Amino acid sequence: MSEPTPRSDRLFQNAHDGEAYALAQAIERGETITSADIAPLQDVIDRRYGDDITLLFHAVASANLEAVDALLAAGANPRQFDKSTGSTRDFVYFLGSPGGPLLDEEGINQMLQSYLAHGGDPNVRLQGNQQVPLVASVALVGNTAGIDILLEAGADPWAWVIKEGQVQQANAMTYLAGDGLQYDYLHGLIDGQWFNARKQDEISAFLTALGGYAQRGDARSQTIKDIAMRVLKRNPDYVEKSDVNGAARIFKNHYNDEAPGEIPWDVIRSDAVQ
């Protein structure tokens, strides 16, 4: 007896093209999907079925990563919304999710690689009022392996999140800086020259996010100072313009100090900082 396919039965059984129902069942069962399987539906690959589902979103919901890859290779539109009305979530949106029991981070990253392999833009932005670069969305959930995939494909980790009516102040780098769990990864990005000769506003926003953890003389405080000094070594023309945020906060000895901290340029310019 074939494995039951309750989701396909509900969403595709009444489809006017029987090929879609048969393909949906195969996808739900986790079967390998080839271009030959998709060929009869090539011209309607983005057609919506029950509950507005498309074959691509059905493959995602079934965690059938081979089917996802095959559908993208066949031309399924990764920018099509998951609902015809009331949603701005497309396939790209789900590439920035943290993963879960159905699709873990490794599975998300496999879909990310499929997206890029079939012509996806590494600098794509999520759709909606807040135009978030995909790399920033991936950084926000702490998916460093996903960031590496995007950087290798040409993504710009300094691309700003665009929010209507607000000053640009967030990007993948600021999300990593404020995470508190990505300090080793940030050191790797510094070594990889991703911080070399950046713009004033980029470094200011990064240092402000990095200084979100108030200085208190503990190991984390020192790690934050170490990262800040390494970044500033690569940006020797940086000028701190705030008395409360960024370097002024990071280089305090303790958050209770009344005076703002001062950038230790003499140490930064020495061989003590690499």
C-alpha atoms as an extended CHARMM CRD file, in Angstrom:
* protein
*
       274  EXT
         1         1  MET       CA              0.0000000000        0.0000000000        0.0000000000  PROA      1               0.0000000000
         2         2  SER       CA              1.3020000000        3.4460000000       -0.8720000000  PROA      2               0.0000000000
         3         3  GLU       CA              2.1420000000        5.8240000000        1.9240000000  PROA      3               0.0000000000
         4         4  PRO       CA             -0.8200000000        8.1470000000        2.6650000000  PROA      4               0.0000000000
         5         5  THR       CA             -0.6450000000       11.7110000000        1.3580000000  PROA      5               0.0000000000
         6         6  PRO       CA             -3.2400000000       13.6510000000        3.3780000000  PROA      6               0.0000000000
         7         7  ARG       CA             -1.8580000000       17.0730000000        2.4650000000  PROA      7               0.0000000000
         8         8  SER       CA             -1.8370000000       16.3290000000       -1.2590000000  PROA      8               0.0000000000
         9         9  ASP       CA             -5.3050000000       14.7820000000       -1.0320000000  PROA      9               0.0000000000
        10        10  ARG       CA             -6.6660000000       17.9270000000        0.5620000000  PROA      10              0.0000000000
        11        11  LEU       CA             -4.9410000000       20.4790000000       -1.6350000000  PROA      11              0.0000000000
        12        12  PHE       CA             -4.4300000000       18.8080000000       -5.0150000000  PROA      12              0.0000000000
        13        13  GLN       CA             -6.9490000000       15.9750000000       -5.4390000000  PROA      13              0.0000000000
        14        14  ASN       CA             -9.5240000000       18.2340000000       -7.0900000000  PROA      14              0.0000000000
        15        15  ALA       CA             -6.9770000000       19.8870000000       -9.3820000000  PROA      15              0.0000000000
        16        16  HSD       CA             -8.0790000000       20.0150000000      -13.0100000000  PROA      16              0.0000000000
        17        17  ASP       CA             -4.6800000000       18.6400000000      -14.0390000000  PROA      17              0.0000000000
        18        18  GLY       CA             -4.1710000000       15.1420000000      -12.7060000000  PROA      18              0.0000000000
        19        19  GLU       CA             -0.4340000000       15.4170000000      -13.2400000000  PROA      19              0.0000000000
        20        20  ALA       CA             -0.2510000000       18.0200000000      -10.4540000000  PROA      20              0.0000000000
        21        21  TYR       CA             -1.9800000000       15.6880000000       -7.9870000000  PROA      21              0.0000000000
        22        22  ALA       CA              0.3120000000       12.7980000000       -8.8420000000  PROA      22              0.0000000000
        23        23  LEU       CA              3.3870000000       15.0220000000       -8.5700000000  PROA      23              0.0000000000
        24        24  ALA       CA              2.1770000000       16.4780000000       -5.2620000000  PROA      24              0.0000000000
        25        25  GLN       CA              1.7610000000       12.9730000000       -3.8580000000  PROA      25              0.0000000000
        26        26  ALA       CA              5.2670000000       12.0080000000       -4.9360000000  PROA      26              0.0000000000
        27        27  ILE       CA              6.6420000000       15.1680000000       -3.3430000000  PROA      27              0.0000000000
        28        28  GLU       CA              4.8120000000       14.5280000000       -0.0850000000  PROA      28              0.0000000000
        29        29  ARG       CA              6.1060000000       10.9520000000        0.0330000000  PROA      29              0.0000000000
        30        30  GLY       CA              9.6580000000       12.3030000000       -0.2240000000  PROA      30              0.0000000000
        31        31  GLU       CA             10.3080000000       10.7180000000       -3.5850000000  PROA      31              0.0000000000
        32        32  THR       CA             13.0620000000       11.9480000000       -5.8790000000  PROA      32              0.0000000000
        33        33  ILE       CA             11.6220000000       14.4290000000       -8.3680000000  PROA      33              0.0000000000
        34        34  THR       CA             13.2060000000       14.8490000000      -11.7880000000  PROA      34              0.0000000000
        35        35  SER       CA             12.7630000000       17.2800000000      -14.6540000000  PROA      35              0.0000000000
        36        36  ALA       CA             10.8110000000       14.5620000000      -16.4790000000  PROA      36              0.0000000000
        37        37  ASP       CA              8.3060000000       14.4570000000      -13.6180000000  PROA      37              0.0000000000
        38        38  ILE       CA              7.8150000000       18.2230000000      -13.8460000000  PROA      38              0.0000000000
        39        39  ALA       CA              7.7450000000       18.4490000000      -17.6610000000  PROA      39              0.0000000000
        40        40  PRO       CA              3.9580000000       17.9940000000      -18.0800000000  PROA      40              0.0000000000
        41        41  LEU       CA              3.4210000000       20.9950000000      -15.7760000000  PROA      41              0.0000000000
        42        42  GLN       CA              6.2480000000       23.1590000000      -17.0970000000  PROA      42              0.0000000000
        43        43  ASP       CA              3.9340000000       25.8250000000      -18.4950000000  PROA      43              0.0000000000
        44        44  VAL       CA              1.8570000000       26.0750000000      -15.3010000000  PROA      44              0.0000000000
        45        45  ILE       CA              4.5940000000       25.4610000000      -12.7580000000  PROA      45              0.0000000000
        46        46  ASP       CA              3.4640000000       28.4140000000      -10.6150000000  PROA      46              0.0000000000
        47        47  ARG       CA             -0.2390000000       27.5720000000      -10.6950000000  PROA      47              0.0000000000
        48        48  ARG       CA             -2.0810000000       27.7850000000       -7.3730000000  PROA      48              0.0000000000
        49        49  TYR       CA             -4.1260000000       24.9130000000       -6.0100000000  PROA      49              0.0000000000
        50        50  GLY       CA             -6.0890000000       24.4240000000       -2.7800000000  PROA      50              0.0000000000
        51        51  ASP       CA             -5.4540000000       27.1100000000       -0.1320000000  PROA      51              0.0000000000
        52        52  ASP       CA             -3.4500000000       28.9900000000       -2.7850000000  PROA      52              0.0000000000
        53        53  ILE       CA             -0.6240000000       26.4370000000       -2.5580000000  PROA      53              0.0000000000
        54        54  THR       CA              1.9400000000       26.1240000000       -5.3450000000  PROA      54              0.0000000000
        55        55  LEU       CA              4.0790000000       23.0860000000       -6.0240000000  PROA      55              0.0000000000
        56        56  LEU       CA              7.1700000000       24.9180000000       -4.7540000000  PROA      56              0.0000000000
        57        57  PHE       CA              5.5840000000       25.7560000000       -1.3970000000  PROA      57              0.0000000000
        58        58  HSD       CA              4.1900000000       22.2250000000       -1.2170000000  PROA      58              0.0000000000
        59        59  ALA       CA              7.7300000000       20.8950000000       -1.6310000000  PROA      59              0.0000000000
        60        60  VAL       CA              8.9720000000       23.2040000000        1.1240000000  PROA      60              0.0000000000
        61        61  ALA       CA              6.1360000000       22.1480000000        3.4480000000  PROA      61              0.0000000000
        62        62  SER       CA              6.9640000000       18.5120000000        2.6840000000  PROA      62              0.0000000000
        63        63  ALA       CA             10.6870000000       19.0960000000        3.3840000000  PROA      63              0.0000000000
        64        64  ASN       CA             11.4430000000       17.4650000000        0.0300000000  PROA      64              0.0000000000
        65        65  LEU       CA             14.6520000000       19.3280000000       -0.7900000000  PROA      65              0.0000000000
        66        66  GLU       CA             15.2820000000       17.4470000000       -4.0230000000  PROA      66              0.0000000000
        67        67  ALA       CA             11.8440000000       18.5240000000       -5.2270000000  PROA      67              0.0000000000
        68        68  VAL       CA             12.5700000000       22.1170000000       -4.2370000000  PROA      68              0.0000000000
        69        69  ASP       CA             15.7670000000       22.0090000000       -6.2790000000  PROA      69              0.0000000000
        70        70  ALA       CA             14.0540000000       20.4200000000       -9.2660000000  PROA      70              0.0000000000
        71        71  LEU       CA             11.1980000000       22.9380000000       -9.2500000000  PROA      71              0.0000000000
        72        72  LEU       CA             13.5940000000       25.8920000000       -9.0530000000  PROA      72              0.0000000000
        73        73  ALA       CA             15.6430000000       24.3800000000      -11.8720000000  PROA      73              0.0000000000
        74        74  ALA       CA             12.4370000000       24.0900000000      -13.9120000000  PROA      74              0.0000000000
        75        75  GLY       CA             11.6930000000       27.7820000000      -13.4150000000  PROA      75              0.0000000000
        76        76  ALA       CA              9.4100000000       27.9540000000      -10.3790000000  PROA      76              0.0000000000
        77        77  ASN       CA              9.2500000000       31.5790000000       -9.2580000000  PROA      77              0.0000000000
        78        78  PRO       CA             10.9540000000       32.1070000000       -5.8590000000  PROA      78              0.0000000000
        79        79  ARG       CA              9.4150000000       35.6010000000       -5.5970000000  PROA      79              0.0000000000
        80        80  GLN       CA              5.8080000000       34.4200000000       -5.8300000000  PROA      80              0.0000000000
        81        81  PHE       CA              3.9130000000       35.0180000000       -2.5810000000  PROA      81              0.0000000000
        82        82  ASP       CA              2.6710000000       32.0570000000       -0.5730000000  PROA      82              0.0000000000
        83        83  LYS       CA             -0.8380000000       33.5330000000       -0.7600000000  PROA      83              0.0000000000
        84        84  SER       CA             -2.4180000000       35.4220000000       -3.6370000000  PROA      84              0.0000000000
        85        85  THR       CA             -3.5830000000       38.1540000000       -1.2370000000  PROA      85              0.0000000000
        86        86  GLY       CA             -2.5840000000       39.3980000000        2.2100000000  PROA      86              0.0000000000
        87        87  SER       CA              0.9780000000       38.0980000000        2.2700000000  PROA      87              0.0000000000
        88        88  THR       CA              4.4490000000       39.2570000000        1.2140000000  PROA      88              0.0000000000
        89        89  ARG       CA              6.1170000000       35.9650000000        2.1500000000  PROA      89              0.0000000000
        90        90  ASP       CA              7.7990000000       34.3170000000       -0.7810000000  PROA      90              0.0000000000
        91        91  PHE       CA             10.2690000000       31.4370000000       -1.0290000000  PROA      91              0.0000000000
        92        92  VAL       CA             13.1340000000       33.8500000000       -0.3110000000  PROA      92              0.0000000000
        93        93  TYR       CA             11.4790000000       34.8630000000        2.9710000000  PROA      93              0.0000000000
        94        94  PHE       CA             11.7300000000       31.2940000000        4.2620000000  PROA      94              0.0000000000
        95        95  LEU       CA             15.4550000000       31.1530000000        3.4660000000  PROA      95              0.0000000000
        96        96  GLY       CA             15.9220000000       33.6040000000        6.3490000000  PROA      96              0.0000000000
        97        97  SER       CA             14.0620000000       31.4760000000        8.8770000000  PROA      97              0.0000000000
        98        98  PRO       CA             15.8590000000       29.7530000000       11.7750000000  PROA      98              0.0000000000
        99        99  GLY       CA             14.6560000000       26.2930000000       10.8500000000  PROA      99              0.0000000000
       100       100  GLY       CA             12.7590000000       23.8870000000       13.0470000000  PROA      100             0.0000000000
       101       101  PRO       CA             11.7000000000       20.2460000000       13.4200000000  PROA      101             0.0000000000
       102       102  LEU       CA             10.6030000000       19.9390000000        9.7830000000  PROA      102             0.0000000000
       103       103  LEU       CA             13.4980000000       21.7940000000        8.1550000000  PROA      103             0.0000000000
       104       104  ASP       CA             16.5680000000       22.3930000000       10.2720000000  PROA      104             0.0000000000
       105       105  GLU       CA             19.2930000000       24.9470000000        9.5340000000  PROA      105             0.0000000000
       106       106  GLU       CA             21.1070000000       22.4970000000        7.2770000000  PROA      106             0.0000000000
       107       107  GLY       CA             17.9320000000       22.0210000000        5.2660000000  PROA      107             0.0000000000
       108       108  ILE       CA             17.3650000000       25.7620000000        5.0230000000  PROA      108             0.0000000000
       109       109  ASN       CA             20.9020000000       26.1860000000        3.7360000000  PROA      109             0.0000000000
       110       110  GLN       CA             20.4210000000       23.4290000000        1.1780000000  PROA      110             0.0000000000
       111       111  MET       CA             17.4260000000       25.3720000000       -0.1780000000  PROA      111             0.0000000000
       112       112  LEU       CA             19.5470000000       28.5320000000       -0.1230000000  PROA      112             0.0000000000
       113       113  GLN       CA             22.1760000000       26.8080000000       -2.2490000000  PROA      113             0.0000000000
       114       114  SER       CA             19.4880000000       25.6380000000       -4.6720000000  PROA      114             0.0000000000
       115       115  TYR       CA             18.1240000000       29.1720000000       -4.9230000000  PROA      115             0.0000000000
       116       116  LEU       CA             21.5690000000       30.5400000000       -5.7860000000  PROA      116             0.0000000000
       117       117  ALA       CA             22.4440000000       27.6790000000       -8.1340000000  PROA      117             0.0000000000
       118       118  HSD       CA             19.3650000000       28.3940000000      -10.2340000000  PROA      118             0.0000000000
       119       119  GLY       CA             19.9430000000       32.1010000000      -10.7160000000  PROA      119             0.0000000000
       120       120  GLY       CA             18.9120000000       33.5560000000       -7.3780000000  PROA      120             0.0000000000
       121       121  ASP       CA             20.3000000000       36.9800000000       -6.4760000000  PROA      121             0.0000000000
       122       122  PRO       CA             22.5430000000       36.8410000000       -3.3610000000  PROA      122             0.0000000000
       123       123  ASN       CA             21.6430000000       40.4960000000       -2.6980000000  PROA      123             0.0000000000
       124       124  VAL       CA             17.8930000000       39.9450000000       -2.9140000000  PROA      124             0.0000000000
       125       125  ARG       CA             15.6700000000       41.7840000000       -0.4240000000  PROA      125             0.0000000000
       126       126  LEU       CA             12.6300000000       40.4550000000        1.3770000000  PROA      126             0.0000000000
       127       127  GLN       CA              9.4120000000       41.9610000000        0.0960000000  PROA      127             0.0000000000
       128       128  GLY       CA              7.2000000000       44.2240000000        2.1900000000  PROA      128             0.0000000000
       129       129  ASN       CA              7.4740000000       47.5380000000        4.0490000000  PROA      129             0.0000000000
       130       130  GLN       CA             10.7850000000       46.6190000000        5.6750000000  PROA      130             0.0000000000
       131       131  GLN       CA             13.1420000000       45.7980000000        2.8310000000  PROA      131             0.0000000000
       132       132  VAL       CA             15.5530000000       43.4480000000        4.5380000000  PROA      132             0.0000000000
       133       133  PRO       CA             18.5020000000       42.0280000000        2.5810000000  PROA      133             0.0000000000
       134       134  LEU       CA             18.4090000000       38.2390000000        2.6960000000  PROA      134             0.0000000000
       135       135  VAL       CA             21.9050000000       38.1640000000        4.1960000000  PROA      135             0.0000000000
       136       136  ALA       CA             20.6730000000       40.3850000000        7.0510000000  PROA      136             0.0000000000
       137       137  SER       CA             17.6940000000       38.1010000000        7.6420000000  PROA      137             0.0000000000
       138       138  VAL       CA             20.0330000000       35.0960000000        7.7570000000  PROA      138             0.0000000000
       139       139  ALA       CA             22.3410000000       36.9610000000       10.1560000000  PROA      139             0.0000000000
       140       140  LEU       CA             19.4460000000       37.9050000000       12.4280000000  PROA      140             0.0000000000
       141       141  VAL       CA             18.7180000000       34.2360000000       13.1540000000  PROA      141             0.0000000000
       142       142  GLY       CA             22.4240000000       33.4610000000       13.6760000000  PROA      142             0.0000000000
       143       143  ASN       CA             22.7960000000       31.2050000000       10.6500000000  PROA      143             0.0000000000
       144       144  THR       CA             26.5040000000       31.7940000000       10.0440000000  PROA      144             0.0000000000
       145       145  ALA       CA             26.8040000000       28.8980000000        7.5960000000  PROA      145             0.0000000000
       146       146  GLY       CA             24.0830000000       30.5600000000        5.5350000000  PROA      146             0.0000000000
       147       147  ILE       CA             25.9430000000       33.8650000000        5.6790000000  PROA      147             0.0000000000
       148       148  ASP       CA             29.0720000000       32.1450000000        4.3720000000  PROA      148             0.0000000000
       149       149  ILE       CA             27.0900000000       30.7170000000        1.4600000000  PROA      149             0.0000000000
       150       150  LEU       CA             25.7380000000       34.1530000000        0.5870000000  PROA      150             0.0000000000
       151       151  LEU       CA             29.0860000000       35.9200000000        0.9580000000  PROA      151             0.0000000000
       152       152  GLU       CA             30.7270000000       33.4260000000       -1.3460000000  PROA      152             0.0000000000
       153       153  ALA       CA             27.9690000000       34.1330000000       -3.8760000000  PROA      153             0.0000000000
       154       154  GLY       CA             28.5850000000       37.8910000000       -3.6870000000  PROA      154             0.0000000000
       155       155  ALA       CA             26.2090000000       39.1650000000       -1.0090000000  PROA      155             0.0000000000
       156       156  ASP       CA             26.9760000000       42.5230000000        0.6340000000  PROA      156             0.0000000000
       157       157  PRO       CA             26.7920000000       42.1480000000        4.4330000000  PROA      157             0.0000000000
       158       158  TRP       CA             26.8420000000       45.9480000000        4.7980000000  PROA      158             0.0000000000
       159       159  ALA       CA             23.6420000000       46.4800000000        2.7950000000  PROA      159             0.0000000000
       160       160  TRP       CA             21.2320000000       48.4820000000        4.9460000000  PROA      160             0.0000000000
       161       161  VAL       CA             17.8210000000       47.3470000000        6.1020000000  PROA      161             0.0000000000
       162       162  ILE       CA             15.4640000000       49.9430000000        4.6380000000  PROA      162             0.0000000000
       163       163  LYS       CA             12.6320000000       50.9960000000        6.9340000000  PROA      163             0.0000000000
       164       164  GLU       CA             10.2430000000       53.6910000000        5.7820000000  PROA      164             0.0000000000
       165       165  GLY       CA             10.8500000000       57.0090000000        7.5210000000  PROA      165             0.0000000000
       166       166  GLN       CA             13.8370000000       55.7860000000        9.5290000000  PROA      166             0.0000000000
       167       167  VAL       CA             17.5690000000       56.3380000000        9.3310000000  PROA      167             0.0000000000
       168       168  GLN       CA             19.4390000000       53.3590000000        7.9790000000  PROA      168             0.0000000000
       169       169  GLN       CA             21.1660000000       51.7680000000       10.9490000000  PROA      169             0.0000000000
       170       170  ALA       CA             20.8750000000       47.9980000000       10.6580000000  PROA      170             0.0000000000
       171       171  ASN       CA             22.4640000000       45.3850000000        8.4200000000  PROA      171             0.0000000000
       172       172  ALA       CA             23.8970000000       41.8800000000        8.6890000000  PROA      172             0.0000000000
       173       173  MET       CA             26.9910000000       43.1810000000       10.4810000000  PROA      173             0.0000000000
       174       174  THR       CA             25.0360000000       45.0550000000       13.1630000000  PROA      174             0.0000000000
       175       175  TYR       CA             22.8130000000       42.0200000000       13.7400000000  PROA      175             0.0000000000
       176       176  LEU       CA             25.9030000000       39.8720000000       14.2790000000  PROA      176             0.0000000000
       177       177  ALA       CA             27.4370000000       42.5090000000       16.5580000000  PROA      177             0.0000000000
       178       178  GLY       CA             24.3580000000       42.6090000000       18.7660000000  PROA      178             0.0000000000
       179       179  ASP       CA             23.8720000000       38.8520000000       18.8880000000  PROA      179             0.0000000000
       180       180  GLY       CA             26.2900000000       38.1490000000       21.7490000000  PROA      180             0.0000000000
       181       181  LEU       CA             27.0130000000       34.6610000000       20.3950000000  PROA      181             0.0000000000
       182       182  GLN       CA             28.8980000000       35.5200000000       17.2260000000  PROA      182             0.0000000000
       183       183  TYR       CA             32.1460000000       37.0560000000       18.4690000000  PROA      183             0.0000000000
       184       184  ASP       CA             34.3260000000       34.2670000000       17.0690000000  PROA      184             0.0000000000
       185       185  TYR       CA             32.5290000000       34.5780000000       13.7480000000  PROA      185             0.0000000000
       186       186  LEU       CA             33.1190000000       38.3350000000       13.7250000000  PROA      186             0.0000000000
       187       187  HSD       CA             36.8260000000       37.7470000000       14.2740000000  PROA      187             0.0000000000
       188       188  GLY       CA             36.7210000000       35.5080000000       11.2060000000  PROA      188             0.0000000000
       189       189  LEU       CA             35.0380000000       38.2250000000        9.1480000000  PROA      189             0.0000000000
       190       190  ILE       CA             37.6990000000       40.6840000000       10.2730000000  PROA      190             0.0000000000
       191       191  ASP       CA             40.3960000000       38.2430000000        9.1590000000  PROA      191             0.0000000000
       192       192  GLY       CA             38.5270000000       37.8510000000        5.8760000000  PROA      192             0.0000000000
       193       193  GLN       CA             38.8520000000       41.6120000000        5.2200000000  PROA      193             0.0000000000
       194       194  TRP       CA             35.1220000000       42.3260000000        5.4170000000  PROA      194             0.0000000000
       195       195  PHE       CA             35.8300000000       45.3030000000        7.6960000000  PROA      195             0.0000000000
       196       196  ASN       CA             38.6090000000       46.9150000000        5.7090000000  PROA      196             0.0000000000
       197       197  ALA       CA             38.1450000000       50.6230000000        4.8660000000  PROA      197             0.0000000000
       198       198  ARG       CA             34.4200000000       50.8750000000        5.5810000000  PROA      198             0.0000000000
       199       199  LYS       CA             32.3270000000       54.0310000000        5.6190000000  PROA      199             0.0000000000
       200       200  GLN       CA             31.9620000000       56.1520000000        8.7520000000  PROA      200             0.0000000000
       201       201  ASP       CA             28.2590000000       55.4320000000        9.2030000000  PROA      201             0.0000000000
       202       202  GLU       CA             28.8080000000       51.6830000000        8.7840000000  PROA      202             0.0000000000
       203       203  ILE       CA             31.4530000000       51.5210000000       11.5000000000  PROA      203             0.0000000000
       204       204  SER       CA             29.4110000000       53.7800000000       13.7750000000  PROA      204             0.0000000000
       205       205  ALA       CA             26.3360000000       51.5420000000       13.4720000000  PROA      205             0.0000000000
       206       206  PHE       CA             28.4510000000       48.4200000000       13.9990000000  PROA      206             0.0000000000
       207       207  LEU       CA             30.1300000000       49.7830000000       17.1290000000  PROA      207             0.0000000000
       208       208  THR       CA             26.7880000000       50.9360000000       18.5240000000  PROA      208             0.0000000000
       209       209  ALA       CA             25.3800000000       47.4230000000       18.1080000000  PROA      209             0.0000000000
       210       210  LEU       CA             28.5540000000       45.8510000000       19.4820000000  PROA      210             0.0000000000
       211       211  GLY       CA             28.3740000000       48.1010000000       22.5490000000  PROA      211             0.0000000000
       212       212  GLY       CA             24.8590000000       47.0530000000       23.4320000000  PROA      212             0.0000000000
       213       213  TYR       CA             26.3350000000       44.9470000000       26.2230000000  PROA      213             0.0000000000
       214       214  ALA       CA             27.4270000000       47.4950000000       28.8280000000  PROA      214             0.0000000000
       215       215  GLN       CA             31.0550000000       47.3260000000       29.9050000000  PROA      215             0.0000000000
       216       216  ARG       CA             31.5100000000       45.6790000000       33.3040000000  PROA      216             0.0000000000
       217       217  GLY       CA             35.0480000000       44.3480000000       33.2640000000  PROA      217             0.0000000000
       218       218  ASP       CA             34.1680000000       40.7480000000       32.5260000000  PROA      218             0.0000000000
       219       219  ALA       CA             35.4210000000       38.4540000000       29.7460000000  PROA      219             0.0000000000
       220       220  ARG       CA             32.6190000000       39.4370000000       27.3830000000  PROA      220             0.0000000000
       221       221  SER       CA             33.4360000000       43.1240000000       27.8710000000  PROA      221             0.0000000000
       222       222  GLN       CA             37.0590000000       42.4840000000       26.9340000000  PROA      222             0.0000000000
       223       223  THR       CA             36.0560000000       40.4670000000       23.8880000000  PROA      223             0.0000000000
       224       224  ILE       CA             33.9200000000       43.3780000000       22.7020000000  PROA      224             0.0000000000
       225       225  LYS       CA             36.8490000000       45.7530000000       23.1460000000  PROA      225             0.0000000000
       226       226  ASP       CA             39.1340000000       43.3790000000       21.2480000000  PROA      226             0.0000000000
       227       227  ILE       CA             36.7430000000       43.2320000000       18.2890000000  PROA      227             0.0000000000
       228       228  ALA       CA             36.2810000000       47.0110000000       18.3110000000  PROA      228             0.0000000000
       229       229  MET       CA             40.0300000000       47.5980000000       18.2890000000  PROA      229             0.0000000000
       230       230  ARG       CA             40.5840000000       45.1660000000       15.4310000000  PROA      230             0.0000000000
       231       231  VAL       CA             37.8380000000       46.8690000000       13.4140000000  PROA      231             0.0000000000
       232       232  LEU       CA             39.2290000000       50.3280000000       14.1330000000  PROA      232             0.0000000000
       233       233  LYS       CA             42.7330000000       49.2350000000       13.1550000000  PROA      233             0.0000000000
       234       234  ARG       CA             41.3180000000       48.6630000000        9.6830000000  PROA      234             0.0000000000
       235       235  ASN       CA             39.5510000000       52.0270000000        9.7400000000  PROA      235             0.0000000000
       236       236  PRO       CA             42.1660000000       54.4600000000       11.1150000000  PROA      236             0.0000000000
       237       237  ASP       CA             40.2840000000       57.5420000000        9.9020000000  PROA      237             0.0000000000
       238       238  TYR       CA             37.1910000000       56.7670000000       11.9570000000  PROA      238             0.0000000000
       239       239  VAL       CA             35.9600000000       59.6480000000       14.1400000000  PROA      239             0.0000000000
       240       240  GLU       CA             33.5740000000       58.9450000000       17.0210000000  PROA      240             0.0000000000
       241       241  LYS       CA             30.8040000000       61.5480000000       17.0740000000  PROA      241             0.0000000000
       242       242  SER       CA             28.7610000000       60.2210000000       19.9940000000  PROA      242             0.0000000000
       243       243  ASP       CA             29.3140000000       60.6410000000       23.7310000000  PROA      243             0.0000000000
       244       244  VAL       CA             27.0100000000       57.7850000000       24.6940000000  PROA      244             0.0000000000
       245       245  ASN       CA             27.0690000000       55.1170000000       21.9720000000  PROA      245             0.0000000000
       246       246  GLY       CA             29.6070000000       53.2370000000       19.9140000000  PROA      246             0.0000000000
       247       247  ALA       CA             33.2410000000       53.5900000000       20.9160000000  PROA      247             0.0000000000
       248       248  ALA       CA             32.3090000000       55.9970000000       23.7140000000  PROA      248             0.0000000000
       249       249  ARG       CA             30.4010000000       53.1590000000       25.3720000000  PROA      249             0.0000000000
       250       250  ILE       CA             32.7160000000       50.2920000000       24.4500000000  PROA      250             0.0000000000
       251       251  PHE       CA             35.8990000000       51.8690000000       25.7890000000  PROA      251             0.0000000000
       252       252  LYS       CA             34.5960000000       52.7950000000       29.2030000000  PROA      252             0.0000000000
       253       253  ASN       CA             36.1570000000       50.8320000000       32.0310000000  PROA      253             0.0000000000
       254       254  HSD       CA             32.6950000000       50.3710000000       33.5140000000  PROA      254             0.0000000000
       255       255  TYR       CA             29.2270000000       51.4720000000       32.4750000000  PROA      255             0.0000000000
       256       256  ASN       CA             28.9250000000       53.5190000000       35.6980000000  PROA      256             0.0000000000
       257       257  ASP       CA             31.7790000000       55.7950000000       34.6190000000  PROA      257             0.0000000000
       258       258  GLU       CA             30.3990000000       59.2620000000       33.9370000000  PROA      258             0.0000000000
       259       259  ALA       CA             32.8790000000       60.2150000000       31.2260000000  PROA      259             0.0000000000
       260       260  PRO       CA             32.6550000000       58.5820000000       27.7930000000  PROA      260             0.0000000000
       261       261  GLY       CA             35.3370000000       56.0990000000       26.8780000000  PROA      261             0.0000000000
       262       262  GLU       CA             38.1260000000       57.1550000000       24.5500000000  PROA      262             0.0000000000
       263       263  ILE       CA             39.4080000000       55.1470000000       21.6060000000  PROA      263             0.0000000000
       264       264  PRO       CA             42.9070000000       53.8540000000       22.5390000000  PROA      264             0.0000000000
       265       265  TRP       CA             44.4980000000       54.7000000000       19.2190000000  PROA      265             0.0000000000
       266       266  ASP       CA             48.0220000000       54.2150000000       20.5420000000  PROA      266             0.0000000000
       267       267  VAL       CA             47.2500000000       50.5790000000       21.3820000000  PROA      267             0.0000000000
       268       268  ILE       CA             45.2600000000       50.0590000000       18.1690000000  PROA      268             0.0000000000
       269       269  ARG       CA             48.0930000000       51.2990000000       16.0010000000  PROA      269             0.0000000000
       270       270  SER       CA             50.6300000000       49.1040000000       17.7860000000  PROA      270             0.0000000000
       271       271  ASP       CA             51.5010000000       45.4750000000       17.1010000000  PROA      271             0.0000000000
       272       272  ALA       CA             49.3670000000       44.5170000000       20.1030000000  PROA      272             0.0000000000
       273       273  VAL       CA             46.2870000000       44.6250000000       17.8560000000  PROA      273             0.0000000000
       274       274  GLN       CA             46.2090000000       42.4230000000       14.7900000000  PROA      274             0.0000000000
